[in-house]
Amino acid sequence: MNRVAIGQICSSSSLKQNLDTIQGLIQQALDKDVKVIFFPEASDYLSRSANHSRQLAGESPEFVQKLSDYIKSVCSSSGKKIDVSIGVHLPPDDADLAHQDTRVKNCLIYIDHSGVVRQSYQKLHLFDVDAPNGPILRESRSVQAGATIPAVLNTPAGKLGNAICFDIRFPELSLKLRSEGAQILCFPSAFTMKTGEAHWELLGRARAVDTQCFVIMPGQQGHHNVSADGSPGDATEKPVERISWGHSMIIDPWGTVISRADPANDAPQLITADLDFGAQAEMRQNMPLWDQRRRDVFGDFI
């Protein structure tokens, strides 16, 4: 059995509140014999401004350490094992600051059952978008772009290729991860309402069909309380409303949604599915796309 789960949450600006919610969902997942649980992008916090994000990011390493300690402790006490994939922010390092780059890093970290961080992937594609009749968003103003394709991880639930949110719109990353052996692709996200309604499920199903992978889509959901940490707002800050699409889902390699969140439920949700890698292998054999790719025409990038 390759049971996985998504923990759908609505992060606030309080890292403590968010950690409490995440720990509760991990315990629920353990009770259901889940091997890996996936949380959304920015599970540590959502902020009201770039300055606020830089302030909160200073607390994120402690958030990660407390989460790692909790995973190790709860696995030891329960006699069960669970790994955790979770989107967080990390502060700029000394080299960044030496170049006057104070922007934070949007990362996806993978923590195993012993509390060890096995991978930290930094988001490659940043959400710089002027959506028609929607918000103008410039993630690059406050976030550094990554520059490295993550290695495919061997996990208790299968071979995992990691990406984050806006990365899903660039199929070359998904194709590369499949070529490196991925059976599962994960896209933790905080999709806006406008883009979520239009493209969230469409993009997830497309990447599943493109790569013949299971696609796991953990989404932030609902209205985010970006003042929950209690810090005073900057006088230059404009009031901001942060709302995320949610609709977390797990999709099989045929493009079928096999498990999804209840969009009418505003509470944190656990969404589970059992991944059938035998069926995946049979489908890949019957439709051998990777053997049929025209590398003589398009080159060897995948």
C-alpha positions in Angstrom: 0.0 0.0 0.0 1.3 3.4 -1.0 -1.0 5.7 1.0 -0.4 9.4 0.8 -2.3 12.4 2.1 -2.6 16.1 1.6 -3.1 18.4 4.6 -5.1 21.4 3.3 -4.8 24.4 5.5 -5.4 28.1 5.6 -2.2 29.6 6.9 -2.2 32.8 8.9 0.7 35.1 9.8 1.1 33.2 13.1 3.7 30.5 12.7 2.6 29.0 16.1 -1.0 28.7 15.0 0.0 27.1 11.7 2.3 24.6 13.4 -0.4 23.5 15.8 -2.8 22.9 12.8 -0.1 21.0 10.9 0.8 18.8 13.8 -2.9 17.9 14.2 -3.1 16.8 10.6 0.1 14.8 10.9 -1.4 12.9 13.8 -4.6 12.2 11.8 -2.5 10.9 8.9 -0.5 8.6 11.2 -3.8 7.2 12.5 -4.7 6.4 8.8 -1.3 4.7 8.1 -0.3 7.4 5.6 3.3 7.1 4.5 3.9 10.7 3.3 1.8 13.8 4.0 2.0 16.8 1.7 1.3 20.4 2.9 0.9 23.5 0.7 3.2 26.3 -0.3 3.8 28.8 2.5 2.6 26.6 5.3 4.7 28.4 7.8 2.9 31.8 7.2 1.2 34.1 4.8 2.0 37.8 5.2 0.5 41.1 4.4 3.5 42.7 2.7 7.1 42.1 1.6 8.4 43.8 4.8 6.1 41.6 6.9 7.3 38.5 5.1 11.0 39.4 5.7 10.2 39.8 9.4 8.3 36.5 9.7 10.9 34.6 7.7 13.3 35.1 10.6 11.1 32.7 12.6 10.9 30.0 9.9 14.1 28.1 10.8 12.7 27.6 14.3 9.4 26.5 12.8 11.1 23.9 10.7 13.2 22.7 13.7 10.1 22.4 15.9 8.3 20.5 13.1 11.2 18.1 12.6 11.4 17.5 16.4 7.6 16.8 16.4 7.8 14.3 13.5 10.6 12.4 15.2 8.8 12.4 18.5 5.3 11.4 17.3 6.8 8.6 15.1 8.8 7.2 18.0 5.8 7.3 20.4 3.3 5.8 17.9 5.6 3.1 16.6 4.6 4.3 13.0 6.5 6.2 10.4 5.5 9.2 8.3 7.4 11.6 6.1 6.4 15.2 5.6 6.6 17.5 2.5 5.9 21.1 3.4 6.3 24.6 1.8 8.0 27.2 3.9 9.9 30.5 3.6 13.6 30.7 4.5 15.4 33.9 5.2 18.3 35.2 3.0 21.7 33.9 3.9 24.9 35.8 4.5 25.9 35.7 0.8 22.5 37.2 -0.2 22.8 40.0 2.4 26.4 40.7 1.2 24.8 41.5 -2.2 22.0 43.6 -0.5 19.4 41.0 -1.4 17.0 40.8 1.5 14.4 38.8 -0.3 13.2 35.5 1.3 13.3 32.1 -0.3 10.1 30.1 -1.2 11.1 26.5 -0.5 9.7 23.0 -0.4 11.3 20.9 2.3 11.1 17.1 2.7 11.4 15.8 6.3 11.7 12.1 6.9 10.2 10.2 9.9 13.5 10.6 11.9 13.2 14.4 11.6 16.0 14.8 9.0 15.5 17.4 6.2 16.4 15.3 3.1 15.7 18.0 0.5 15.1 21.8 0.3 13.9 22.9 -3.2 13.8 26.6 -4.0 11.0 27.7 -6.3 12.2 28.2 -9.9 9.4 30.2 -11.4 8.0 33.2 -9.5 4.5 34.4 -9.8 4.8 37.8 -11.6 1.4 38.2 -13.2 -1.1 40.9 -14.1 -4.3 38.8 -14.2 -7.2 40.2 -16.3 -9.7 41.7 -13.9 -7.6 40.4 -11.1 -4.7 41.4 -8.9 -1.2 42.5 -10.0 1.2 40.3 -8.2 5.0 40.5 -8.3 6.4 37.6 -6.2 10.0 38.5 -7.4 9.8 41.8 -5.4 10.0 39.8 -2.2 11.2 36.3 -3.2 14.4 35.1 -4.7 14.1 32.6 -7.6 15.9 29.3 -7.3 18.3 28.0 -9.9 18.5 24.2 -9.4 16.2 21.4 -10.6 15.6 19.2 -7.6 16.7 15.6 -7.5 14.0 12.9 -7.6 13.6 11.5 -4.0 13.1 7.9 -3.1 10.3 8.0 -0.5 8.2 5.4 1.3 5.4 6.2 -1.1 7.4 6.2 -4.4 9.8 8.3 -6.4 9.0 11.9 -5.9 9.7 15.0 -8.1 9.1 18.3 -6.4 8.0 21.7 -7.7 6.0 24.6 -6.3 2.8 26.4 -7.5 3.7 28.5 -10.5 6.2 25.8 -11.6 3.2 23.8 -12.8 2.7 26.2 -15.8 6.1 25.2 -17.2 5.9 21.6 -18.3 9.6 21.2 -19.0 10.3 20.9 -15.3 7.7 18.1 -14.9 9.0 16.3 -18.0 12.6 16.6 -16.7 11.5 15.1 -13.3 9.8 12.2 -15.1 12.9 11.6 -17.1 14.9 11.4 -13.9 12.5 8.6 -12.7 9.7 10.4 -10.9 6.5 8.4 -10.3 4.9 11.2 -8.3 4.9 15.0 -8.9 4.0 17.4 -6.2 2.8 21.0 -6.6 2.2 22.7 -3.2 0.4 25.9 -4.0 -1.4 29.1 -2.9 -3.4 29.7 -6.1 -5.5 32.9 -6.3 -9.2 32.6 -6.7 -9.1 33.8 -10.3 -6.3 31.5 -11.6 -7.6 28.6 -9.4 -11.0 28.6 -10.9 -9.7 28.8 -14.4 -6.6 26.5 -14.4 -6.0 24.6 -11.1 -7.5 21.3 -12.0 -6.7 21.7 -15.7 -3.0 22.2 -15.1 -2.8 19.3 -12.6 -4.5 16.8 -15.0 -2.4 18.1 -17.9 0.9 17.4 -16.0 -0.4 14.0 -15.0 -1.1 13.1 -18.6 2.1 14.7 -19.9 4.3 12.7 -17.6 2.2 9.6 -16.7 2.8 10.4 -13.1 0.6 10.7 -10.0 0.1 14.4 -9.3 -0.4 15.7 -5.8 -1.7 19.2 -5.4 -1.8 20.5 -1.8 -3.5 23.9 -1.8 -3.9 26.8 0.6 -7.6 27.4 1.1 -9.8 30.3 2.2 -9.3 33.8 3.8 -6.0 34.2 5.4 -5.6 36.2 8.7 -2.5 38.1 7.9 -2.5 40.0 11.2 -2.7 36.9 13.5 0.9 37.3 14.6 0.0 40.6 16.3 2.8 42.6 14.9 2.1 46.3 14.2 1.6 47.1 10.5 4.0 49.3 8.7 2.5 52.8 8.1 3.2 52.4 4.4 1.3 49.1 4.1 -2.0 49.1 2.3 -4.8 46.8 3.7 -4.5 43.5 1.9 -7.0 40.6 1.5 -5.4 37.2 0.9 -7.7 34.4 -0.3 -6.6 31.1 -1.7 -8.5 28.7 -4.0 -8.0 25.4 -2.1 -9.5 22.4 -4.0 -6.6 20.2 -3.1 -6.5 17.0 -5.1 -4.7 13.8 -6.0 -4.6 12.8 -9.7 -3.7 9.5 -11.3 -1.4 9.1 -14.4 -4.5 8.8 -16.6 -5.6 12.3 -15.5 -8.4 11.2 -13.3 -8.9 12.9 -10.0 -8.9 10.1 -7.4 -9.3 12.2 -4.3 -10.2 15.8 -3.6 -11.0 18.3 -0.8 -14.5 19.4 0.0 -14.7 23.0 -1.3 -17.5 23.8 1.1 -15.4 22.9 4.2 -13.4 25.8 5.5 -11.7 23.7 8.2 -8.3 22.0 7.8 -8.8 18.8 5.8 -7.0 15.6 5.3 -7.3 14.1 1.8 -5.9 10.6 1.3 -5.4 8.2 -1.6 -3.7 4.9 -2.3 -1.3 5.0 -5.3 -1.3 2.0 -7.6 2.1 1.8 -9.1 1.3 -1.5 -10.8 -1.4 0.2 -12.9 1.0 3.1 -13.6 3.7 0.7 -14.9 1.1 -1.1 -17.1 -0.1 2.2 -18.5 3.5 3.4 -19.2 4.2 0.1 -21.0 1.0 0.2 -23.1 1.6 3.8 -24.0 5.5 4.1 -24.1 5.7 7.9 -24.5 9.3 8.1 -23.3 10.5 5.6 -25.9 8.6 7.5 -28.6 9.9 11.0 -27.8 11.7 12.5 -30.9 15.0 13.4 -29.2 16.5 13.4 -32.7 14.4 16.5 -33.4 14.0 18.1 -30.0 17.3 17.2 -28.3 18.0 15.4 -25.1 16.8 17.9 -22.5 14.3 15.4 -21.3 
